[in-house]
């Protein structure tokens, strides 16, 4: 079966013209959904903490945090197409397992080739991973130097604290050094929903909700503005 799921992406480049060119090219390609145009790595970090991103179009020569440093620091499930004027970083870029390394000025044909490479190789892998997640009912996470098995049915909610998270179970709390976006990618979508940059909740554990917050066992969790549309659409089917 063909995978027609939209690909969520961001463009990260400190040059306005470069972002506009890439954005214009991508607007002509089916299944590409541009979530944000970021002018530096800090904006990109903020974006990937709020949204599930599949693919990043990333410049290398940027102020403060370079594209290479940024690529080394993010979840490896997020794939990268480098878009740069510099040939010198090509080897390092591919060592980071980049999908492609596209030199500026970027033509539509060249960018399309890079995107097709992603579709052919990584999009199918992503679909296979999602099917595997949906077929399992547990995950393992590292906590206190051991791998701990966690059943999805026991998770009440997940809370983010910068570079680690707390997984609140029915009877205890597990702490693991992982980002909330990384753990979100491992959870079945029909059981869990991201409602805030800091919270993922179990739909089965919810006791009530409004347009502003969700309640679990008497505790209220805010639905942030950036997630509200998606959250309410997901919950609408239960009404």
Secondary structure as UniProt FT lines:
FT   STRAND          7..12
FT   HELIX           16..26
FT   TURN            27..28
FT   TURN            30..31
FT   STRAND          32..38
FT   HELIX           41..50
FT   STRAND          55..58
FT   HELIX           67..73
FT   TURN            76..77
FT   STRAND          79..84
FT   HELIX           87..89
FT   HELIX           90..95
FT   TURN            96..97
FT   STRAND          100..103
FT   HELIX           108..118
FT   HELIX           119..123
FT   HELIX           124..135
FT   STRAND          138..143
FT   TURN            144..145
FT   STRAND          146..151
FT   HELIX           152..154
FT   STRAND          155..161
FT   TURN            162..163
FT   STRAND          164..169
FT   STRAND          173..176
FT   HELIX           180..184
FT   TURN            185..186
FT   TURN            189..191
FT   STRAND          192..196
FT   TURN            197..198
FT   STRAND          199..202
FT   HELIX           203..205
FT   STRAND          208..209
FT   STRAND          213..216
FT   TURN            217..218
FT   STRAND          219..222
FT   HELIX           225..236
FT   TURN            237..238
//
